[in-house]
Structure formats: C-alpha cells, structure tokens
Amino acid sequence: GPAERYNILSFAGRVAVPALFTYGSKELDTGGIAFAGLPESLARLPEKRGALDVEVIFGADHNYTGCAESLAAAMSKWIRSRLTPA
C-alpha cells in the first residue's frame, strides 16, 4: 500500500529511462496482496506513460524457474521495440 516503505509504485515513476518490469504469472497468482494488481498499477503511472512496460511471463514463478527462454524472448522483443524508430 501507499504507506509501505518499499512500495515499488513509489519508485517506478522516478525511473529516468524507459523500463521493462517483468513478473511471472505464478508469482502474481500466489504472491498475495504484495502483487495484487501490480502490473496494471505500474502501467497506469501517468508520469511513465510510454516509457514503462510490463510483461507477464506465463507459467513463471518469482525466479522464472523453467521459463528463462520466455523471459529472454520478452526482454529481447522489448529492447528491439525501443531501438526501432516509430
């Protein structure tokens, strides 16, 4: 919540460069209140609109166990999208 000392939403809007936040779908499903609605909340940060992306890696846990290829593919796709002029 907003009073948390380490609430990522308090810091994400201050990142000065484009950023990709990744989460595993299992992490989100089993992370309780700490992860509830987090991807959607990050995507709605007005100060980061267009400079912050969120990718959920299907089947991944917090450590991306067995999902390294999916994580690498998502990261590569994001980097290419940032390097390619619109």
NORLIN-V614998 format. One record per residue. N is the residue number from 1. PHI is phi in degrees with one decimal (NA if undefined). Layout:
BEGIN
N	PHI
N	PHI
END
This chain:
BEGIN
1	NA
2	-60.4
3	-87.4
4	-63.4
5	-67.3
6	-115.0
7	-71.9
8	-59.2
9	-65.9
10	-72.2
11	-106.3
12	-59.7
13	-68.7
14	-95.0
15	-66.8
16	-85.4
17	-128.2
18	-56.3
19	-140.6
20	-115.8
21	-104.1
22	-119.1
23	-141.8
24	-85.0
25	-63.5
26	-67.4
27	-59.6
28	-69.1
29	-70.1
30	-114.0
31	-82.8
32	65.3
33	-63.0
34	-61.0
35	-112.9
36	-60.7
37	70.8
38	-62.0
39	-57.3
40	-67.6
41	-65.2
42	-63.4
43	-64.5
44	-94.2
45	-63.4
46	-62.3
47	-73.0
48	-113.5
49	-53.4
50	87.0
51	-118.6
52	-133.7
53	-125.9
54	-126.3
55	-126.6
56	-102.1
57	-92.0
58	-61.6
59	81.8
60	-89.7
61	-95.9
62	-60.2
63	-98.9
64	58.0
65	-55.6
66	72.8
67	-124.8
68	-60.3
69	-66.0
70	-65.8
71	-64.6
72	-61.9
73	-64.1
74	-64.6
75	-66.3
76	-61.6
77	-61.1
78	-64.6
79	-62.2
80	-59.9
81	-65.5
82	-79.4
83	-88.4
84	-88.0
85	-62.2
86	-73.0
END
